[in-house]
Amino acid sequence: MVKKHIDTSSIKKNNQVLILKTLLKEGAISRADLARSLKMSKPAINEHIEALVSHGIIKFRGEQNALARGGRKALLIEPNENYKFIIAVDLNFLNPLFALGNMNGNPVDKFNVVLKKNPTPEEMQKVFFESIDLLIHKNNISIDDVGIIMISSPGIIDKTKNQLLTANPQFHHISKFNFKNILELHYKVPVFIKNDVNMAAIGEKKFLNNTDFENVFYISCGLGLGSALFINGELYEGKNNTAGEVGNFVHADNTQQKLDQRLCLDNLLKTIKEDLADNVTTSLSALERNITFQDVIDAYEASDPYVIGLITAIGFQLGIVVHNVISLCDIDIVIFGGEYIVFQRVIIKEIKKFLDTHAYMHVPDVVPSGLAFASGIIGCFDYGINKMIEMLA
């Protein structure tokens, strides 16, 4: 009989990755509790812990409370939050969000950057270099302290090349910029680019922290329209990374216009401009200039009937989308996010109204994003930490 070779180094790495991911999920824990949780022997746990501590990836913290019957106190083990940092960039907004996070997934610093309309690749590069450099210098770290750079971008990502494959017209300036090659060449740090809505969904799922919600539908609307699905607790991206592209839905009345084009912010502002030319009755008429998104928000908050009507129509359309998805996938909860989160009162009301009228049997709850505009960044931190752990161990 031929003896099979067992790669013990691979087993050790896998076990160390498992330990690190458990610590990130559970927080500070004793060696004994960790051994019980992972069903590993105490000697094996000790060996892995010593290796990870020696590399500075984890650390000991204080002591556990004394046992009821006395005896030695046990040191707790936890991730070293400052072992490496994650730089995350969320391009899902009018003004991209740059952030620095630690190994616990907590933001250390963040700020928005104002982009000019239709920036060139050279201008995008300048913004990225200046913003990343500012995050590093402002927080007294070096690029050697950065373990990974995460980019959350609208569009479809090529899995094999880890690059943006395509994006809708309103994001064409992003599709021209080769994030991975340019940033890796400049900073010598691994760069990962992921779909923005998927990253936001990961952030929201983490925020929910409820294992009862195995099937989660996250829908984002504003600059664009997209969604993400968690099936049996796992993010479903599909073989080609195209799952959740609800913005590409079409309607029988006009198969040439995708739903993204009908509901996105550009079309909302275009509709308002056309209606104002037709002398529609609205408080926006008093503004003798091009209407901005902030103007629409102000009119909405002032209960302008015309604007409320526009937002109600958007909520109705989103209700149809949600209804069709929950009918197909048996969803436990629906989360609404994106720039239109500012209209959540009307939009969520309309989605619920449509579901109550049309849904078959089970009607899941519909809730607003718990993290609002931070969801993509938190998702990037979570994904980046797990990816970094796989590379570090």
N, C-alpha and C positions, 0 to 999 in steps of 0.2 A: 504493500500500500504506500502510495506517495504521500508524504507528509506535507500538509499545506503550511505555507509560511504566513505567520501572523505579524502584521505590522503594528508592533506595540507602540511606536512613536505616534502613529495615527490615532490609536485608541486613547492615548494620553491627551493628545490635542483635543479630541472630541469631548473627553470628560472635562477638560478644563474650560472649554467653551460652554458646556452644560452648567458648570459651576458658576461661571460669570453671569450667564443669562438668568440663573436662579437668584443670584444675589441682586441683580438689577430689578427683578420682579418682586422679590420678597423683602428686600432691605437687609439690615443688619441681622445676622443669625449666628448661632454657635456652631462649632464643628459637628457636635453630636446631632443637632437638629438638621444640619445640612446633610449629614450621612444618612439619617433616617429618611429625609425627604427624597433623596436621589437613589436610595437603596444601594449605597456604596459602603464598603468596609471603612472603619475608622482609620486604619493605616493608609488606605488609598486616598481618603480625603486629606489626611495630614500631608501626604507627599505632594498632592496637587496644590494645596494651600501654600505650603512652603515655597513651591516653585513660583506661584503667582505673586506672593508677597515679595520674593527676591527680585522680581521684575518690576515691582512697584505698581502693578495693576490693581491689587487689592490691599487692604490694610486692616489692622486690628483697631477696634474702638472700645475703650473703657472695659467694663466688666458687666456680665449678666447678673441679675439679682441673685442673691444667695439662695440655694436650695432650701426648701422648707425644713429639712432635717439637718441643715448645716452642711459643711463640706466646702471644697474649693469653688470659687467663682470661675465662670468660663468667659474667656475673651470672645467678643463678638467680631465677626468678619463682615466687611462691607467693601464695596467698590471704592477705589481711590478716585474721588470725583475730579481731581486735578491731574490725573495721570496723563491724559490727552484731552484736547478740546475739539469740538466740532464746529466748523463754520457752515452755516446754512443760509441759502438765499431762496426766497420765495418770490417768483415772478408772476404770481397770480393776481397782482393788483396793479392799479394805475401807477403807483409808486412802489417799486420792489422793496422788499424787507430783507435786510441783512442782519444776521444774528450770530452770536457766539454762545455755545452751550458746553456744559461739562459732562462728565461721565455718568452723572445721575439724570441727565436729560433736562436739567434746569437751565433757563436762559441766564447768561452772565451779562450780556449786553445786546442791545438791538436798536436799529434805527431804520427809518425809511429814506430812500433816495429818490429825488424827483428826476424822472427821465424826460428829456425833450421828446416831442412827437416824432415818430419814425426815425430813431437814432441809427446811425451807420454802425457797422461792425466795429470800426475803430473807436467810435464814441462809446459803444457798449463795453469794449475792452477797458477803456480809460475809467469808466464808472466802476467796473468790477475791481480793477487793481487798486484804485484809490479807496474804495469802501472796505475791501478785505485788509488792506494795509492799516487803515484806521482802526478796525476791530483789534488787530494784533497789537499795535503800538499803544492804543488807548488803554488796553488791559494788561500792559506790561508783560506780554508773553512774546515768544519768538515763533517763527513758522515751524520750528522743530517741535513745538508743543502742540501743533495741530495734527490730528491723526487722520482727518478726512474732511473733504469739502463736499457738501450736499447741495444740489440744485433742484429745486421744485419748479417744474416748468409746464405750461400748458402744451398740449400736443401729444403725439404718439412717440414713444421712445423705442429705439431699436435695441432689443435685448442683447444681441451679440456684440454690438459696437458700443453700447452704453452712450448713445448719442440721440439727439432729437431727430426724429425721422420726418415728421410733418406737423404743421400747426395750422389752425384756421386763419383766415386773412388778417384778422385784427391783431394777430401775434406774429406777423411775417418778419418783423425786425428781430425777433428772438430766434427764428429758424435759420437766420443767416449767420448766427454767431456760434462757432464751434467751441462750446464751453469746455469740454473734456480736454481736448488737445491743447488749447491755449492756456488754461489754468494749470494743468499738470506740468506743462513745459516750464511755466513761469515759477510755480511754487514747489514743484517736486513733491506734491502731496496727492494721494489718490482722490479722484473726483468721480462722483456718481450723480447721474441725472435721472430723475424720476418724475412721473406724471404728477402734476400739482394737486389734482383732486384726490389721487390715491394717497398722497402724503397727508393731505388734510384729513382724510378719512381715518388714517392710522392715528393721527393726533386725537381725533374725536373719540375713537374707540378706546384709546388709552385713558382719556378723560372720563369716559363712562364708567370704566372699571367695574363692569357688571357682567359676570360670566353667564347670566341668564339670556343675554342678547347675543346669540350665536350668528343669526342672520341679520345683518345690518345694511341698510341702504342709505348712503350719503349722497345728497344732491346739492350741487353748487351752481348758483346762477348770478350773473353780473356781467363782468367783462366777457365771459363766455358761459357756456352751459355744459356741465359734465357731471359724472356721478362715479361712485365706487361701490363695490359689493363685497361684503364679508359673508362667506358661506361656510357654515360650521366653524366659525371663529377665525377663518383664514381669509386674507385678502385674495380675491379672485381677479387676476389680471388677464388670464387667457394666454394661450400659446403665443399669440402675436402681440401681446400687450395692448389689445384694443378693446377689452371689456369695459363696459360702463360709458361708452361714447354716445350718450343719449342726445347730445347736441346734433348728431347726424340723423336723428329721427326726421321723417318727412310726413306730410299730411296729404291726403288724397286730393284736396282742393288745389294744392300747389306743390307738386313733387320736385320742383326746381329750387325751392327755398327750404333749407334745413331749419330745424327748430331753433338751433343756436342763433341763426340770423334773425329769427322772428322775435326772440326774447332778450337778446343781449343788449348791453348798455348803449352801444352805437345806434341800434335800431330804435331804442326808446327815445334817445335824443333827436334822432331824425324824424320820428313820428311827431314829437312835440313841435319841432321847427315847422313841419308841414301844416300842422293844425293851427299854429299861431298865424301862419300866412292866410289861413281861412277864417281868421278872427274868432277862434274858439274862446269861450268864456273861462278864464283862469287868471289867478293872481300873477302868473308868469308873464302875462301880457305887459305888465308894468316895467319889465326889465328890457331896456332898449339895447340889447346885446345878445350874443350867442348864449343859449342856456347851458349851464354846466350841471353835472351830476349833483353837486352840492345845492344848486338852486332847486332841483327836483326834490331832494331830501327835505329842504326847508319848507317847500310847498306841501309835501306829504305830512310833515309834522304839524303844519297849520291846518290840516284836514281840507285841503283844496279838493273840491269834488271831482274836478277834471283829472287831477293826478291820482287820486284814490281810485278812480275808474280805470285808469291805465294799469295800475298795480293789481287791481282786482282781476283784470283780464289775464295778466301774467300768472297770477296764482291759479286761475282756472286751468290754464294750459299745463302748468306744473302738476296740478291735481290729476290730469289725464295721464301724464308720464308715470307718476307715483302709482296710480291705480294699476296700470299695465304691468309695472315691475313687480308689485306685491302679488299680483295674480299669478305671475310666472314663478316667483322665487320664495313665496311663503316667508315674508320679511317679519322680523320681531319688532323692529323700531326703525323709523325714518328720521334722519337728521338733515336739517336744511341749513346751508351756509352760503358763502360767497358774498360779493359786494351787496347783493340785495338783502342781506341779513338785516339791514336798516329798515326794511319794509316787512319784517317778520310777522308783525301783528296781523296785517291784512293777508299776506301770502299764505301763512300757515293756516289761518282761518279758512281760506278758500280751498286749500288742499284737503283739510279735514272734512269740509262740507261736501266735496266731491266724493271722498272715500265713503262717508256715511251714506251717501245716496246710491253709490254704484258698486262698492266693494262687496265681494262674495264672502260671507261668513266672517273671517277674521279681519279686523281692522286694526292695524298697528298704531301705536302712538306716533305723532309727528312732533318733533321738538326742534328748537333752534340750536344752532351750534353753541356748545358750551365754552369754546375757546375763541370764537369770533375770528378775528384776523390773525390770531396766533396759531391756529390749528395746523397749517402747513409747516410752520417752523418746528412745532413740537413733534409732528410726524417725521420730519427730517432728522431731528435729534434721535428719535427712537430707532428709526431705520439705520441711521449712520452708526449709532453705538453698537447695534447688533452686527453690522457689517465689519466694523472696526475690531470687535472682539474676535470674529472669525479670522481676521488677518493677524491679530496680535498673539493669540494663543499658540 
